[in-house]
Amino acid sequence: MRGFHVLARAVVACSLAALTTLTGCHLGLLGIVMSAEDQGPYLPETLARELGEGHVRTVGCLDVGFVMHDRRERELLDLHVGNRCTHPEALDVRRLTIRGVGEEGASRAIVISDPRGEIERYHVGGSERGKERLRLEGARALSRVCFHLEGLAPDVPSARPLPLCLDRVGGAWKPASAPVLIGGAT
Amino acid sequence: MKRALVVFAIAAGVVTVPSVARAGNKCVEISDVVGEQQCSHYGAHWSVERKFPVTFRFGLRHAAISTAGLSFSEQYKSRDRPKGYHGYDFRGEELGTPSLSGFGFDGGATVFLVGQLYLGLEGGLALGAFQSPSFTAGRHLLRDAGGADVLLVHGGSSVGYRIPLGRASIRGEVLFGGVLAQVAHSTVLDGKTERKEANAFRGLIEPRIAADIWFTQHVSVGVYAGMNLLDSGGHATGLSLTWHNRAFDGDMSIW
């Protein structure tokens, strides 16, 4: 929808400018479009720079970043994705396996909440980036969470990315300093 | 000519208002946590499948229309003229030039239907000048008005297909619509001199070839050239800046 907002501004600017000067219309439009902050192409490693290397894995063309947030009644996961390539690349979050370790030391499966059944295999547009805030079920009182990324990018079935683990440290989630892998898909 | 500009401004406003309304109504509160909102569906901002496949184009256009066969009629409102007033009419051939041309701008929107097949709406406005001979039309003496005395307004619906070639693409499309040609004259009637305009209309079936180069995944620059199948002298060329909601229109390659 941000795109529509940019468009609206562009149309207004263009209409006004067109009534005064024909060339001004296009120069103004060019400036507006180019200045839109989310219109630039995604560049490799951008997510790693922004989130920290420990929060990001690369699977095929996709950089995928994970940031956990604690809320009083639920755990939220910010899933970031950036496409390094100019062609669309499939992303299937349904195949993301999440395992957590509770404070008591027991491992358990974590599920992404999808009450509207809208999480499907979609293609990330070429050079596009995106972010989704997801609610995790069964993730309360965890000390560690690990994301197993096999199958996350169906276009590269041979990819075997390392799991990404985050530890809860003083109320904040940080990349596991000495990852002890928790079993993948059960 | 002023009227045409006002019409264009209103049309631009009609396009703008719904966009603003949608942009302002994109989020709903989902909890009692301040600022926590549900703003869109999964994938709505990045996936090829969920982003609406629309493009918006603005550009410069040079257009020409042949005068042969055009029938011009004075543009006026009855309330602005004396009772019993008869406007002037003339044939395009009387303009003393085989064609009228203008340079201006155009714009439009397209929506992809299936794959790279798209439908669009577009309109444009071009201004030009020509040296009109003096001639009479009924009781009116028409003389060259000077300045920008040609206005070409076109509009219509297009259908086309885009062939992605990496950072470039070529498109073939056909625009169906019409062209309104307006010429201004300095007219003399009963010793009174006024600047008046006359309009003529011609249908438009304009096959085009176009080529685009991507600046970013959402912005491309392109050129097009087309000719009107209903007018042997009617042709147009354009340079366009296009904003694409889907990255690279969802496809970078024909394979």
Chai-1 contact restraints between the chains, C-beta under 6 A:
chainA,res_idxA,chainB,res_idxB,connection_type,confidence,min_distance_angstrom,max_distance_angstrom,comment,restraint_id
A,M1,B,A23,contact,1.0,0.0,6.0,A-B,restraint_1
A,M1,B,K26,contact,1.0,0.0,6.0,A-B,restraint_2
A,G3,B,N245,contact,1.0,0.0,6.0,A-B,restraint_3
A,F4,B,S19,contact,1.0,0.0,6.0,A-B,restraint_4
A,F4,B,R22,contact,1.0,0.0,6.0,A-B,restraint_5
A,F4,B,A23,contact,1.0,0.0,6.0,A-B,restraint_6
A,H5,B,A23,contact,1.0,0.0,6.0,A-B,restraint_7
A,L7,B,S19,contact,1.0,0.0,6.0,A-B,restraint_8
A,L7,B,F56,contact,1.0,0.0,6.0,A-B,restraint_9
A,A8,B,T16,contact,1.0,0.0,6.0,A-B,restraint_10
A,A8,B,S19,contact,1.0,0.0,6.0,A-B,restraint_11
A,A8,B,V20,contact,1.0,0.0,6.0,A-B,restraint_12
A,A8,B,A23,contact,1.0,0.0,6.0,A-B,restraint_13
A,V11,B,V15,contact,1.0,0.0,6.0,A-B,restraint_14
A,V11,B,T16,contact,1.0,0.0,6.0,A-B,restraint_15
A,V12,B,T16,contact,1.0,0.0,6.0,A-B,restraint_16
A,C14,B,F58,contact,1.0,0.0,6.0,A-B,restraint_17
A,S15,B,A9,contact,1.0,0.0,6.0,A-B,restraint_18
A,S15,B,A12,contact,1.0,0.0,6.0,A-B,restraint_19
A,A18,B,F105,contact,1.0,0.0,6.0,A-B,restraint_20
A,L22,B,F105,contact,1.0,0.0,6.0,A-B,restraint_21
A,C25,B,F105,contact,1.0,0.0,6.0,A-B,restraint_22
A,L29,B,F58,contact,1.0,0.0,6.0,A-B,restraint_23
A,V33,B,V219,contact,1.0,0.0,6.0,A-B,restraint_24
A,V33,B,W243,contact,1.0,0.0,6.0,A-B,restraint_25
A,Q39,B,T216,contact,1.0,0.0,6.0,A-B,restraint_26
A,Q39,B,H218,contact,1.0,0.0,6.0,A-B,restraint_27
A,G40,B,T216,contact,1.0,0.0,6.0,A-B,restraint_28
A,P41,B,T216,contact,1.0,0.0,6.0,A-B,restraint_29
A,P41,B,Q217,contact,1.0,0.0,6.0,A-B,restraint_30
A,T86,B,M252,contact,1.0,0.0,6.0,A-B,restraint_31
A,H87,B,M252,contact,1.0,0.0,6.0,A-B,restraint_32
A,P88,B,V48,contact,1.0,0.0,6.0,A-B,restraint_33
A,E118,B,H41,contact,1.0,0.0,6.0,A-B,restraint_34
A,E118,B,Y42,contact,1.0,0.0,6.0,A-B,restraint_35
A,I119,B,Y42,contact,1.0,0.0,6.0,A-B,restraint_36
A,Y122,B,G43,contact,1.0,0.0,6.0,A-B,restraint_37
A,Y122,B,S47,contact,1.0,0.0,6.0,A-B,restraint_38
A,Y122,B,E49,contact,1.0,0.0,6.0,A-B,restraint_39
A,H123,B,V48,contact,1.0,0.0,6.0,A-B,restraint_40
A,V124,B,W46,contact,1.0,0.0,6.0,A-B,restraint_41
A,G125,B,V48,contact,1.0,0.0,6.0,A-B,restraint_42
A,G125,B,R246,contact,1.0,0.0,6.0,A-B,restraint_43
A,G125,B,A247,contact,1.0,0.0,6.0,A-B,restraint_44
A,G126,B,Q217,contact,1.0,0.0,6.0,A-B,restraint_45
A,G126,B,A247,contact,1.0,0.0,6.0,A-B,restraint_46
A,G126,B,F248,contact,1.0,0.0,6.0,A-B,restraint_47
A,G126,B,M252,contact,1.0,0.0,6.0,A-B,restraint_48
A,S127,B,Q217,contact,1.0,0.0,6.0,A-B,restraint_49
A,E128,B,W46,contact,1.0,0.0,6.0,A-B,restraint_50
A,E128,B,A247,contact,1.0,0.0,6.0,A-B,restraint_51
A,G130,B,H45,contact,1.0,0.0,6.0,A-B,restraint_52
A,G130,B,W46,contact,1.0,0.0,6.0,A-B,restraint_53
A,E132,B,Y42,contact,1.0,0.0,6.0,A-B,restraint_54
